[in-house]
Amino acid sequence: MSIFENLCIADDEEVQEFLKNVAKNIKRIRQEKEITQLELALMIGQKSSAFYANAENSAKNRKFNLSHLYKIAKALDVEVIEFFKK
């Protein structure tokens, strides 16, 4: 067996589930802190809540990037690792 036969270690479905879990954790923490989507969107430099809402709800193929995760963690006063818990 060649080392190049199975280079893909995670299929698209698995990656999508991971991203949904991250978004779900962000949403839960945001709600626990009683911050609205618009407030958090503005805190991380988004001009409206549209992108933020779609990323948080895994809609329209929108996703948070590493910069977003860092800013969201700072805004919510949590460690980034909190977003990755199952």
Phi and psi in radians as a Rosetta constraint file:
Dihedral C 1 N 2 CA 2 C 2 CIRCULARHARMONIC -1.335 0.35
Dihedral N 2 CA 2 C 2 N 3 CIRCULARHARMONIC 2.582 0.35
Dihedral C 2 N 3 CA 3 C 3 CIRCULARHARMONIC -1.195 0.35
Dihedral N 3 CA 3 C 3 N 4 CIRCULARHARMONIC -0.228 0.35
Dihedral C 3 N 4 CA 4 C 4 CIRCULARHARMONIC -1.653 0.35
Dihedral N 4 CA 4 C 4 N 5 CIRCULARHARMONIC -0.036 0.35
Dihedral C 4 N 5 CA 5 C 5 CIRCULARHARMONIC -1.214 0.35
Dihedral N 5 CA 5 C 5 N 6 CIRCULARHARMONIC -0.597 0.35
Dihedral C 5 N 6 CA 6 C 6 CIRCULARHARMONIC -2.249 0.35
Dihedral N 6 CA 6 C 6 N 7 CIRCULARHARMONIC 1.146 0.35
Dihedral C 6 N 7 CA 7 C 7 CIRCULARHARMONIC -1.302 0.35
Dihedral N 7 CA 7 C 7 N 8 CIRCULARHARMONIC -0.493 0.35
Dihedral C 7 N 8 CA 8 C 8 CIRCULARHARMONIC -1.440 0.35
Dihedral N 8 CA 8 C 8 N 9 CIRCULARHARMONIC 1.950 0.35
Dihedral C 8 N 9 CA 9 C 9 CIRCULARHARMONIC -1.658 0.35
Dihedral N 9 CA 9 C 9 N 10 CIRCULARHARMONIC -0.171 0.35
Dihedral C 9 N 10 CA 10 C 10 CIRCULARHARMONIC -2.512 0.35
Dihedral N 10 CA 10 C 10 N 11 CIRCULARHARMONIC 2.219 0.35
Dihedral C 10 N 11 CA 11 C 11 CIRCULARHARMONIC -1.405 0.35
Dihedral N 11 CA 11 C 11 N 12 CIRCULARHARMONIC 2.957 0.35
Dihedral C 11 N 12 CA 12 C 12 CIRCULARHARMONIC -1.016 0.35
Dihedral N 12 CA 12 C 12 N 13 CIRCULARHARMONIC -0.682 0.35
Dihedral C 12 N 13 CA 13 C 13 CIRCULARHARMONIC -1.112 0.35
Dihedral N 13 CA 13 C 13 N 14 CIRCULARHARMONIC -0.730 0.35
Dihedral C 13 N 14 CA 14 C 14 CIRCULARHARMONIC -1.124 0.35
Dihedral N 14 CA 14 C 14 N 15 CIRCULARHARMONIC -0.718 0.35
Dihedral C 14 N 15 CA 15 C 15 CIRCULARHARMONIC -1.130 0.35
Dihedral N 15 CA 15 C 15 N 16 CIRCULARHARMONIC -0.746 0.35
Dihedral C 15 N 16 CA 16 C 16 CIRCULARHARMONIC -1.084 0.35
Dihedral N 16 CA 16 C 16 N 17 CIRCULARHARMONIC -0.695 0.35
Dihedral C 16 N 17 CA 17 C 17 CIRCULARHARMONIC -1.117 0.35
Dihedral N 17 CA 17 C 17 N 18 CIRCULARHARMONIC -0.699 0.35
Dihedral C 17 N 18 CA 18 C 18 CIRCULARHARMONIC -1.062 0.35
Dihedral N 18 CA 18 C 18 N 19 CIRCULARHARMONIC -0.828 0.35
Dihedral C 18 N 19 CA 19 C 19 CIRCULARHARMONIC -1.123 0.35
Dihedral N 19 CA 19 C 19 N 20 CIRCULARHARMONIC -0.670 0.35
Dihedral C 19 N 20 CA 20 C 20 CIRCULARHARMONIC -1.114 0.35
Dihedral N 20 CA 20 C 20 N 21 CIRCULARHARMONIC -0.665 0.35
Dihedral C 20 N 21 CA 21 C 21 CIRCULARHARMONIC -1.134 0.35
Dihedral N 21 CA 21 C 21 N 22 CIRCULARHARMONIC -0.744 0.35
Dihedral C 21 N 22 CA 22 C 22 CIRCULARHARMONIC -1.042 0.35
Dihedral N 22 CA 22 C 22 N 23 CIRCULARHARMONIC -0.848 0.35
Dihedral C 22 N 23 CA 23 C 23 CIRCULARHARMONIC -1.078 0.35
Dihedral N 23 CA 23 C 23 N 24 CIRCULARHARMONIC -0.703 0.35
Dihedral C 23 N 24 CA 24 C 24 CIRCULARHARMONIC -1.086 0.35
Dihedral N 24 CA 24 C 24 N 25 CIRCULARHARMONIC -0.732 0.35
Dihedral C 24 N 25 CA 25 C 25 CIRCULARHARMONIC -1.154 0.35
Dihedral N 25 CA 25 C 25 N 26 CIRCULARHARMONIC -0.713 0.35
Dihedral C 25 N 26 CA 26 C 26 CIRCULARHARMONIC -1.060 0.35
Dihedral N 26 CA 26 C 26 N 27 CIRCULARHARMONIC -0.811 0.35
Dihedral C 26 N 27 CA 27 C 27 CIRCULARHARMONIC -1.060 0.35
Dihedral N 27 CA 27 C 27 N 28 CIRCULARHARMONIC -0.784 0.35
Dihedral C 27 N 28 CA 28 C 28 CIRCULARHARMONIC -1.058 0.35
Dihedral N 28 CA 28 C 28 N 29 CIRCULARHARMONIC -0.822 0.35
Dihedral C 28 N 29 CA 29 C 29 CIRCULARHARMONIC -1.147 0.35
Dihedral N 29 CA 29 C 29 N 30 CIRCULARHARMONIC -0.736 0.35
Dihedral C 29 N 30 CA 30 C 30 CIRCULARHARMONIC -1.032 0.35
Dihedral N 30 CA 30 C 30 N 31 CIRCULARHARMONIC -0.789 0.35
Dihedral C 30 N 31 CA 31 C 31 CIRCULARHARMONIC -1.166 0.35
Dihedral N 31 CA 31 C 31 N 32 CIRCULARHARMONIC -0.681 0.35
Dihedral C 31 N 32 CA 32 C 32 CIRCULARHARMONIC -1.047 0.35
Dihedral N 32 CA 32 C 32 N 33 CIRCULARHARMONIC -0.591 0.35
Dihedral C 32 N 33 CA 33 C 33 CIRCULARHARMONIC -1.551 0.35
Dihedral N 33 CA 33 C 33 N 34 CIRCULARHARMONIC 0.031 0.35
Dihedral C 33 N 34 CA 34 C 34 CIRCULARHARMONIC 0.984 0.35
Dihedral N 34 CA 34 C 34 N 35 CIRCULARHARMONIC 0.808 0.35
Dihedral C 34 N 35 CA 35 C 35 CIRCULARHARMONIC -1.940 0.35
Dihedral N 35 CA 35 C 35 N 36 CIRCULARHARMONIC 2.345 0.35
Dihedral C 35 N 36 CA 36 C 36 CIRCULARHARMONIC -1.367 0.35
Dihedral N 36 CA 36 C 36 N 37 CIRCULARHARMONIC 2.854 0.35
Dihedral C 36 N 37 CA 37 C 37 CIRCULARHARMONIC -1.043 0.35
Dihedral N 37 CA 37 C 37 N 38 CIRCULARHARMONIC -0.744 0.35
Dihedral C 37 N 38 CA 38 C 38 CIRCULARHARMONIC -1.098 0.35
Dihedral N 38 CA 38 C 38 N 39 CIRCULARHARMONIC -0.786 0.35
Dihedral C 38 N 39 CA 39 C 39 CIRCULARHARMONIC -1.032 0.35
Dihedral N 39 CA 39 C 39 N 40 CIRCULARHARMONIC -0.813 0.35
Dihedral C 39 N 40 CA 40 C 40 CIRCULARHARMONIC -1.200 0.35
Dihedral N 40 CA 40 C 40 N 41 CIRCULARHARMONIC -0.674 0.35
Dihedral C 40 N 41 CA 41 C 41 CIRCULARHARMONIC -1.015 0.35
Dihedral N 41 CA 41 C 41 N 42 CIRCULARHARMONIC -0.800 0.35
Dihedral C 41 N 42 CA 42 C 42 CIRCULARHARMONIC -1.158 0.35
Dihedral N 42 CA 42 C 42 N 43 CIRCULARHARMONIC -0.641 0.35
Dihedral C 42 N 43 CA 43 C 43 CIRCULARHARMONIC -1.119 0.35
Dihedral N 43 CA 43 C 43 N 44 CIRCULARHARMONIC -0.506 0.35
Dihedral C 43 N 44 CA 44 C 44 CIRCULARHARMONIC -1.727 0.35
Dihedral N 44 CA 44 C 44 N 45 CIRCULARHARMONIC 0.148 0.35
Dihedral C 44 N 45 CA 45 C 45 CIRCULARHARMONIC 1.642 0.35
Dihedral N 45 CA 45 C 45 N 46 CIRCULARHARMONIC 0.171 0.35
Dihedral C 45 N 46 CA 46 C 46 CIRCULARHARMONIC -1.490 0.35
Dihedral N 46 CA 46 C 46 N 47 CIRCULARHARMONIC 2.453 0.35
Dihedral C 46 N 47 CA 47 C 47 CIRCULARHARMONIC -1.391 0.35
Dihedral N 47 CA 47 C 47 N 48 CIRCULARHARMONIC -0.311 0.35
Dihedral C 47 N 48 CA 48 C 48 CIRCULARHARMONIC -2.569 0.35
Dihedral N 48 CA 48 C 48 N 49 CIRCULARHARMONIC 3.039 0.35
Dihedral C 48 N 49 CA 49 C 49 CIRCULARHARMONIC -1.566 0.35
Dihedral N 49 CA 49 C 49 N 50 CIRCULARHARMONIC -0.055 0.35
Dihedral C 49 N 50 CA 50 C 50 CIRCULARHARMONIC -1.028 0.35
Dihedral N 50 CA 50 C 50 N 51 CIRCULARHARMONIC -0.970 0.35
Dihedral C 50 N 51 CA 51 C 51 CIRCULARHARMONIC -1.040 0.35
Dihedral N 51 CA 51 C 51 N 52 CIRCULARHARMONIC -0.837 0.35
Dihedral C 51 N 52 CA 52 C 52 CIRCULARHARMONIC -1.028 0.35
Dihedral N 52 CA 52 C 52 N 53 CIRCULARHARMONIC -0.842 0.35
Dihedral C 52 N 53 CA 53 C 53 CIRCULARHARMONIC -1.053 0.35
Dihedral N 53 CA 53 C 53 N 54 CIRCULARHARMONIC -0.750 0.35
Dihedral C 53 N 54 CA 54 C 54 CIRCULARHARMONIC -1.142 0.35
Dihedral N 54 CA 54 C 54 N 55 CIRCULARHARMONIC -0.698 0.35
Dihedral C 54 N 55 CA 55 C 55 CIRCULARHARMONIC -1.186 0.35
Dihedral N 55 CA 55 C 55 N 56 CIRCULARHARMONIC -0.742 0.35
Dihedral C 55 N 56 CA 56 C 56 CIRCULARHARMONIC -1.149 0.35
Dihedral N 56 CA 56 C 56 N 57 CIRCULARHARMONIC -0.557 0.35
Dihedral C 56 N 57 CA 57 C 57 CIRCULARHARMONIC -1.739 0.35
Dihedral N 57 CA 57 C 57 N 58 CIRCULARHARMONIC 0.174 0.35
Dihedral C 57 N 58 CA 58 C 58 CIRCULARHARMONIC 0.917 0.35
Dihedral N 58 CA 58 C 58 N 59 CIRCULARHARMONIC 0.788 0.35
Dihedral C 58 N 59 CA 59 C 59 CIRCULARHARMONIC -1.930 0.35
Dihedral N 59 CA 59 C 59 N 60 CIRCULARHARMONIC 2.729 0.35
Dihedral C 59 N 60 CA 60 C 60 CIRCULARHARMONIC 0.889 0.35
Dihedral N 60 CA 60 C 60 N 61 CIRCULARHARMONIC 0.563 0.35
Dihedral C 60 N 61 CA 61 C 61 CIRCULARHARMONIC 1.018 0.35
Dihedral N 61 CA 61 C 61 N 62 CIRCULARHARMONIC 0.474 0.35
Dihedral C 61 N 62 CA 62 C 62 CIRCULARHARMONIC -1.564 0.35
Dihedral N 62 CA 62 C 62 N 63 CIRCULARHARMONIC 2.452 0.35
Dihedral C 62 N 63 CA 63 C 63 CIRCULARHARMONIC -2.448 0.35
Dihedral N 63 CA 63 C 63 N 64 CIRCULARHARMONIC 2.603 0.35
Dihedral C 63 N 64 CA 64 C 64 CIRCULARHARMONIC -1.347 0.35
Dihedral N 64 CA 64 C 64 N 65 CIRCULARHARMONIC 2.451 0.35
Dihedral C 64 N 65 CA 65 C 65 CIRCULARHARMONIC -1.765 0.35
Dihedral N 65 CA 65 C 65 N 66 CIRCULARHARMONIC -3.141 0.35
Dihedral C 65 N 66 CA 66 C 66 CIRCULARHARMONIC -1.072 0.35
Dihedral N 66 CA 66 C 66 N 67 CIRCULARHARMONIC -0.663 0.35
Dihedral C 66 N 67 CA 67 C 67 CIRCULARHARMONIC -1.090 0.35
Dihedral N 67 CA 67 C 67 N 68 CIRCULARHARMONIC -0.763 0.35
Dihedral C 67 N 68 CA 68 C 68 CIRCULARHARMONIC -1.040 0.35
Dihedral N 68 CA 68 C 68 N 69 CIRCULARHARMONIC -0.824 0.35
Dihedral C 68 N 69 CA 69 C 69 CIRCULARHARMONIC -1.049 0.35
Dihedral N 69 CA 69 C 69 N 70 CIRCULARHARMONIC -0.724 0.35
Dihedral C 69 N 70 CA 70 C 70 CIRCULARHARMONIC -1.090 0.35
Dihedral N 70 CA 70 C 70 N 71 CIRCULARHARMONIC -0.840 0.35
Dihedral C 70 N 71 CA 71 C 71 CIRCULARHARMONIC -1.141 0.35
Dihedral N 71 CA 71 C 71 N 72 CIRCULARHARMONIC -0.703 0.35
Dihedral C 71 N 72 CA 72 C 72 CIRCULARHARMONIC -1.122 0.35
Dihedral N 72 CA 72 C 72 N 73 CIRCULARHARMONIC -0.755 0.35
Dihedral C 72 N 73 CA 73 C 73 CIRCULARHARMONIC -1.049 0.35
Dihedral N 73 CA 73 C 73 N 74 CIRCULARHARMONIC -0.765 0.35
Dihedral C 73 N 74 CA 74 C 74 CIRCULARHARMONIC -1.110 0.35
Dihedral N 74 CA 74 C 74 N 75 CIRCULARHARMONIC -0.758 0.35
Dihedral C 74 N 75 CA 75 C 75 CIRCULARHARMONIC -1.137 0.35
Dihedral N 75 CA 75 C 75 N 76 CIRCULARHARMONIC -0.627 0.35
Dihedral C 75 N 76 CA 76 C 76 CIRCULARHARMONIC -1.587 0.35
Dihedral N 76 CA 76 C 76 N 77 CIRCULARHARMONIC -0.058 0.35
Dihedral C 76 N 77 CA 77 C 77 CIRCULARHARMONIC 1.008 0.35
Dihedral N 77 CA 77 C 77 N 78 CIRCULARHARMONIC 0.867 0.35
Dihedral C 77 N 78 CA 78 C 78 CIRCULARHARMONIC -2.345 0.35
Dihedral N 78 CA 78 C 78 N 79 CIRCULARHARMONIC 2.866 0.35
Dihedral C 78 N 79 CA 79 C 79 CIRCULARHARMONIC -1.379 0.35
Dihedral N 79 CA 79 C 79 N 80 CIRCULARHARMONIC 2.524 0.35
Dihedral C 79 N 80 CA 80 C 80 CIRCULARHARMONIC -0.960 0.35
Dihedral N 80 CA 80 C 80 N 81 CIRCULARHARMONIC -0.578 0.35
Dihedral C 80 N 81 CA 81 C 81 CIRCULARHARMONIC -0.993 0.35
Dihedral N 81 CA 81 C 81 N 82 CIRCULARHARMONIC -0.458 0.35
Dihedral C 81 N 82 CA 82 C 82 CIRCULARHARMONIC -1.052 0.35
Dihedral N 82 CA 82 C 82 N 83 CIRCULARHARMONIC -0.492 0.35
Dihedral C 82 N 83 CA 83 C 83 CIRCULARHARMONIC -1.285 0.35
Dihedral N 83 CA 83 C 83 N 84 CIRCULARHARMONIC -0.337 0.35
Dihedral C 83 N 84 CA 84 C 84 CIRCULARHARMONIC -1.720 0.35
Dihedral N 84 CA 84 C 84 N 85 CIRCULARHARMONIC 0.011 0.35
Dihedral C 84 N 85 CA 85 C 85 CIRCULARHARMONIC -1.259 0.35
Dihedral N 85 CA 85 C 85 N 86 CIRCULARHARMONIC 2.561 0.35
